[in-house]
């Protein structure tokens, strides 16, 4: 799990880091101490979960929430200020924890997030359409029509069987976790393909898949076994 801790006091950072390391298996942690650092890291790191203090020196971290007002941020507030609780829950915060930090409260908040994410992913993967954000627009795409997804640096191009192409501002990794892993497989660092549109698989020194539209997609060596396993189930 990728976790961003937004906190300007080092001792508070260390306490949260210690609790997280103790209760989660191999979390990937990043830290920010002001608004500018936080916005930059959220864009680059794309954290699954954010622990956020409210007062960052003279700054207020609700500026971060406002900056990403069209995106969902999973935030647990950890602060000394009671008076912002109502504002926190207005922006759908997962939890609001008051300092001094209690380990039990932090663990309970993490468990609450994990349970919510599990339910959300199950619901998303059972849906017929994928909602793709691009700038200020939302594009619904029928999942069973998606042939492949291609990484374009920090963006992803989504191609459908009816020749539709939508470019999302989300990276390929986002869709790897969003889509049903029994139907979609990442065959290469640049490609995810829909198993339903694979015509055949070429093995050997330069493995590849031939799609039903006769397009050839390379398979990385470390992904070949995973693809063959999924293709045969």
Phi, psi and omega in degrees: 000135179266122185234132175250127176255115179256103188201131183265358177254120186300319181298323178290322174303313184295321179297312179297317179301315181298315181294317180297314179299326182288325189250352178240147180274114175052053176291150176257115187251141171227159185227144175219151184236359178209176185297313183299312178300318183297313180297317179298315182290323178298319178294318185276317189271332182048065184294148174285326185216143181235126168263126190225124168281160182267316179265117177244088188064238178268001183263158177244126187290351174296343173297328178293314178301316181296325179297324182255040187295344178259008180234150178275123174246130178270102190241132168247115179279135175230108192209167176265358189253113179291329192291351181261005184301316181298317179298322181297315182283340172294330178262019175061041175298147179291319181200166181224107187247131180268142173283153001292144187293133175252126183303319181300319180294319180296314180297318179297321179293319177297315179298322178298316178297313183297320178295317179296317180295320179299314179295319181296316181294320178297319179292318181296317184289342179270355181280160181271341184234149176253126179267118185247123178271134171220115187050245184255017182239154181240124182247117174276127180239131177292121186298321182289353176263353180287123179269314182205162172232135184236132178287132176233076187059245181271002181248171178224130174264129181249125184245136181247167183294337178264025174067024173275142176227125177235131178259121180259149177280358178273147178284167183300326180302324179301315182284333176299323179273338184279324186271156180296117184290347176279345181244335181240137181223140176276110184266349187199159181298342181254355187221140164241136180235154176272123182302331182292342183250018176268123179276313175200169181237127176264124177261189180105204186290323180238075185294150179201166173245143174256120181276166182295341176270012178071016175276140180257127181243128180291151175245128175287151184301320183285347179262350186298314182296318179298318180295314181298321178297317181288323182293333184268355182267000000 
